[in-house]
Amino acid sequence: MSQTGVVPGATDQQPSPFLLSVNNIEVIYNHVILVLKGVSLDVPEGSIVALLGGNGAGKSTTLKAISNLLASERGDVTKGSVEFRGERVDQLTPDALVKRGVVQVMEGRHCFGHLTVEENLLTGAYTRSISRAELKESLEKVYHYFPRLKVRRTSQAGYTSGGEQQMVAVGRALMAKPSMILLDEPSMGLAPQIVEEIFEIVKDLNQKERVSFLLAEQNTMVALRYANFGYILENGRIVMDGTAQDLSTNEDVKEFYLGLGGEGRKSFREVKHYRRRKRWLA
């Protein structure tokens, strides 16, 4: 349940079940640096949920806490829990979580530059025990959503454009046949036209393949156009949440994150008329 009491992505007729629930987690790096402070969020099945906020707000850390990738950066979830399909998964290994259906696309794309585009895609199926025919079928599905990759399939990934590398990263995640993709800063460093193309593909995967997305994104305007629900992070805390429509029309969000008012970006904590709902103190 969100801070506002609204079930993200739910309708009056058929409330959406939560595919992913993050419950009051706290993350500490190097045993001393507190990065996340009581973060809670929910992702209903079949939805796109945006995790918004400026650089350093804690978005990437939240995704890594969910995908259990913090250990490589000397980070630990010291409080709270993460549930997927109603079962705790915060103690699983990253590959075990991938087998459950949760795959993260890291910030910066992280392609294998010396491998071809197609070889990169094939690495995404390493957790699946499937036949050659099923592997080919999965590959063709990726090429259906990313036709540009089919054209570049024999090119070394390191010599492709930033947009193509982002497509490779998402396509590689799709090869694992996920039910949820954690997508970290998909628009970073890309031209606006390519950003729109990436988000349109995300929308298609969500609607046609029923892949749920939790995407961390600084480009609030674009994210809210495609998401069903959003959470705003500041300094490791959720300071606001709501439907994408409500957030996009909220005066504070418009001023501080959409650049549609005010004399410069401030913190929500400096706004007296903003009613912060501090779930982490509950």
C-alpha positions as CSV (number, residue, x, y, z in Angstrom):
1,M,0.0,0.0,0.0
2,S,1.3,3.4,-0.9
3,Q,1.8,6.3,1.5
4,T,-1.3,8.0,0.2
5,G,-3.5,4.9,0.8
6,V,-3.8,4.4,-3.0
7,V,-3.1,1.0,-4.4
8,P,-0.7,1.7,-7.3
9,G,-2.2,0.5,-10.6
10,A,-5.5,-0.7,-8.9
11,T,-9.0,-0.1,-10.2
12,D,-12.3,0.0,-8.4
13,Q,-13.4,-3.3,-10.1
14,Q,-10.2,-5.3,-9.9
15,P,-7.5,-4.3,-7.4
16,S,-4.1,-5.4,-8.8
17,P,-2.1,-7.9,-6.6
18,F,1.4,-6.8,-5.6
19,L,4.0,-8.6,-7.6
20,L,6.8,-6.9,-5.7
21,S,6.7,-5.4,-2.2
22,V,9.6,-3.5,-0.6
23,N,8.9,-3.2,3.1
24,N,10.6,-0.5,5.1
25,I,14.2,-1.3,4.0
26,E,17.3,0.3,5.3
27,V,20.6,0.1,3.5
28,I,24.1,0.8,4.9
29,Y,27.3,0.9,2.9
30,N,30.7,0.0,4.5
31,H,28.8,-0.6,7.8
32,V,28.6,3.1,8.5
33,I,26.9,5.1,5.7
34,L,23.2,5.1,5.9
35,V,21.8,5.4,2.3
36,L,18.2,4.2,2.4
37,K,16.0,5.0,5.4
38,G,12.7,3.1,5.7
39,V,11.9,2.8,1.9
40,S,8.7,1.0,1.1
41,L,7.1,0.6,-2.3
42,D,4.8,-1.8,-4.2
43,V,4.6,-2.9,-7.8
44,P,1.4,-4.5,-9.0
45,E,1.6,-7.2,-11.6
46,G,1.4,-5.9,-15.1
47,S,2.3,-2.3,-14.2
48,I,5.0,0.3,-14.8
49,V,6.1,2.0,-11.6
50,A,8.6,4.9,-11.7
51,L,11.1,5.6,-8.9
52,L,11.9,9.3,-9.3
53,G,14.5,11.7,-7.8
54,G,17.6,13.6,-8.5
55,N,21.2,12.2,-8.7
56,G,22.2,10.6,-5.4
57,A,18.6,10.3,-4.1
58,G,19.0,6.5,-3.6
59,K,17.2,5.2,-6.7
60,S,20.0,2.8,-7.9
61,T,20.6,1.6,-4.4
62,T,16.9,0.7,-4.1
63,L,17.0,-1.4,-7.3
64,K,20.2,-3.1,-6.2
65,A,18.7,-3.9,-2.8
66,I,15.8,-5.6,-4.6
67,S,18.1,-7.5,-7.0
68,N,20.5,-8.5,-4.2
69,L,23.5,-6.8,-5.9
70,L,24.6,-4.7,-3.0
71,A,27.2,-7.1,-1.6
72,S,29.6,-6.3,-4.5
73,E,29.6,-2.7,-3.4
74,R,29.9,-3.4,0.3
75,G,26.3,-2.6,0.9
76,D,23.8,-4.4,3.2
77,V,20.1,-4.4,3.7
78,T,20.1,-4.1,7.5
79,K,16.3,-3.7,8.1
80,G,13.1,-4.5,6.3
81,S,12.3,-7.1,3.7
82,V,11.7,-7.6,0.0
83,E,8.9,-9.9,-1.2
84,F,8.2,-11.2,-4.7
85,R,4.9,-13.0,-5.4
86,G,4.3,-13.0,-1.6
87,E,7.6,-14.7,-0.7
88,R,10.7,-13.1,0.8
89,V,13.6,-13.0,-1.7
90,D,16.0,-10.6,0.0
91,Q,18.3,-13.5,1.1
92,L,18.4,-15.1,-2.4
93,T,21.5,-15.0,-4.6
94,P,21.2,-12.7,-7.7
95,D,21.0,-15.6,-10.1
96,A,18.4,-17.4,-8.0
97,L,16.3,-14.2,-8.2
98,V,16.7,-14.1,-12.0
99,K,15.3,-17.7,-12.1
100,R,12.3,-16.4,-10.1
101,G,11.7,-13.8,-12.8
102,V,13.3,-10.6,-11.6
103,V,16.1,-9.1,-13.8
104,Q,17.9,-5.8,-13.4
105,V,19.2,-3.7,-16.3
106,M,22.0,-1.7,-14.7
107,E,22.7,2.0,-15.1
108,G,25.2,2.6,-17.9
109,R,24.0,-0.5,-19.9
110,H,27.1,-2.7,-19.2
111,C,27.2,-4.6,-22.5
112,F,30.1,-7.0,-23.2
113,G,31.9,-4.8,-25.7
114,H,34.0,-7.6,-27.2
115,L,31.0,-9.8,-28.0
116,T,28.6,-9.3,-30.8
117,V,25.1,-8.0,-30.3
118,E,23.6,-11.5,-30.7
119,E,26.2,-13.0,-28.3
120,N,25.3,-10.4,-25.7
121,L,21.6,-11.3,-26.1
122,L,22.3,-15.0,-25.7
123,T,24.1,-14.5,-22.4
124,G,20.7,-13.4,-21.0
125,A,19.3,-16.9,-21.3
126,Y,22.1,-18.6,-19.2
127,T,19.7,-19.3,-16.2
128,R,17.2,-21.1,-18.4
129,S,17.3,-24.7,-19.4
130,I,15.8,-24.6,-22.8
131,S,16.2,-26.2,-26.2
132,R,17.9,-24.7,-29.2
133,A,14.5,-24.1,-30.7
134,E,13.2,-22.3,-27.6
135,L,16.4,-20.2,-27.6
136,K,15.9,-19.2,-31.2
137,E,12.2,-18.3,-30.5
138,S,13.3,-16.1,-27.6
139,L,15.9,-14.4,-29.8
140,E,13.4,-13.7,-32.5
141,K,11.0,-12.2,-30.0
142,V,13.8,-9.8,-28.9
143,Y,14.4,-8.9,-32.6
144,H,10.7,-8.3,-33.0
145,Y,10.8,-5.6,-30.4
146,F,14.2,-4.3,-31.3
147,P,14.5,-4.6,-35.1
148,R,17.6,-2.5,-35.1
149,L,19.4,-5.2,-33.1
150,K,18.7,-7.7,-35.8
151,V,20.4,-5.5,-38.4
152,R,23.4,-5.1,-36.0
153,R,23.4,-8.6,-34.7
154,T,26.9,-9.5,-35.9
155,S,28.5,-6.1,-34.8
156,Q,30.6,-5.9,-31.7
157,A,28.4,-4.3,-29.0
158,G,31.2,-2.0,-28.0
159,Y,31.0,-0.3,-31.4
160,T,27.3,0.3,-31.4
161,S,25.6,3.5,-30.4
162,G,24.5,4.3,-26.8
163,G,20.8,3.8,-27.8
164,E,21.6,0.4,-29.4
165,Q,23.6,-0.7,-26.3
166,Q,20.6,0.2,-24.1
167,M,18.4,-1.9,-26.4
168,V,20.9,-4.8,-26.1
169,A,20.8,-4.5,-22.3
170,V,17.0,-4.6,-22.2
171,G,16.9,-7.3,-24.9
172,R,19.4,-9.4,-22.8
173,A,17.1,-9.1,-19.8
174,L,14.1,-10.2,-21.9
175,M,16.0,-13.3,-22.9
176,A,15.7,-14.5,-19.3
177,K,11.9,-14.5,-19.7
178,P,11.3,-12.2,-16.7
179,S,8.0,-11.3,-15.2
180,M,9.7,-8.1,-13.8
181,I,12.5,-5.9,-15.0
182,L,14.3,-3.4,-12.8
183,L,15.4,-0.7,-15.2
184,D,18.0,1.8,-14.0
185,E,18.2,5.2,-15.7
186,P,17.2,4.1,-19.2
187,S,17.4,7.6,-20.6
188,M,20.9,8.5,-19.3
189,G,23.1,9.9,-22.0
190,L,20.6,9.3,-24.8
191,A,19.1,11.7,-27.3
192,P,15.4,12.6,-26.7
193,Q,14.3,10.7,-29.8
194,I,16.1,7.5,-28.7
195,V,14.7,7.9,-25.2
196,E,11.1,8.0,-26.6
197,E,11.9,4.9,-28.7
198,I,13.2,3.0,-25.6
199,F,10.2,4.0,-23.5
200,E,7.8,3.0,-26.3
201,I,9.4,-0.5,-26.4
202,V,9.0,-0.7,-22.6
203,K,5.3,0.1,-23.0
204,D,5.0,-2.6,-25.6
205,L,6.7,-5.2,-23.5
206,N,4.5,-4.2,-20.6
207,Q,1.2,-4.4,-22.6
208,K,2.0,-7.3,-24.9
209,E,4.3,-9.5,-22.8
210,R,2.9,-8.5,-19.4
211,V,6.4,-7.7,-18.1
212,S,6.2,-5.4,-15.0
213,F,8.7,-2.6,-14.7
214,L,10.2,-0.7,-11.8
215,L,12.2,2.0,-13.4
216,A,14.6,4.4,-11.7
217,E,14.7,7.6,-13.7
218,Q,15.8,11.3,-13.4
219,N,13.8,12.3,-16.5
220,T,10.6,12.7,-14.5
221,M,8.5,14.1,-17.4
222,V,9.1,11.1,-19.7
223,A,8.8,8.6,-16.9
224,L,5.4,9.9,-15.7
225,R,4.1,9.7,-19.3
226,Y,4.6,6.0,-19.4
227,A,4.3,4.9,-15.8
228,N,1.1,4.0,-13.9
229,F,2.4,5.0,-10.5
230,G,5.4,6.8,-9.1
231,Y,7.4,7.3,-6.0
232,I,9.7,10.2,-5.4
233,L,13.0,9.7,-3.4
234,E,15.0,12.4,-1.6
235,N,18.0,11.7,0.5
236,G,17.2,8.0,0.8
237,R,13.5,8.5,1.8
238,I,10.2,8.3,-0.1
239,V,8.8,11.8,0.2
240,M,5.9,11.5,-2.1
241,D,3.9,8.9,-4.1
242,G,0.8,8.7,-6.2
243,T,-0.6,7.9,-9.6
244,A,1.4,9.2,-12.6
245,Q,-1.4,11.5,-13.4
246,D,-1.6,12.9,-9.9
247,L,2.2,13.4,-9.7
248,S,2.4,15.1,-13.1
249,T,-0.2,17.7,-12.1
250,N,1.1,18.2,-8.6
251,E,2.4,21.8,-8.2
252,D,5.4,20.8,-6.2
253,V,6.4,18.1,-8.6
254,K,5.9,20.5,-11.5
255,E,8.1,23.1,-9.9
256,F,10.9,20.9,-8.6
257,Y,11.1,18.0,-11.0
258,L,9.4,19.1,-14.2
259,G,10.9,22.6,-14.4
260,L,7.5,24.2,-14.9
261,G,7.6,26.9,-12.2
262,G,9.6,28.5,-9.5
263,E,13.1,30.0,-9.5
264,G,15.1,26.9,-9.2
265,R,15.1,23.4,-7.8
266,K,14.8,23.1,-4.1
267,S,14.2,20.2,-1.8
268,F,10.7,19.1,-0.8
269,R,11.8,19.7,2.7
270,E,12.0,23.4,2.1
271,V,8.3,23.7,1.0
272,K,6.1,24.6,3.9
273,H,2.8,23.9,2.1
274,Y,4.0,20.4,1.1
275,R,2.4,17.8,3.4
276,R,5.0,15.2,3.8
277,R,3.6,11.8,4.7
278,K,6.5,10.2,6.7
279,R,5.7,6.5,6.5
280,W,9.2,5.7,7.8
281,L,8.2,7.2,11.1
282,A,5.1,5.2,11.4
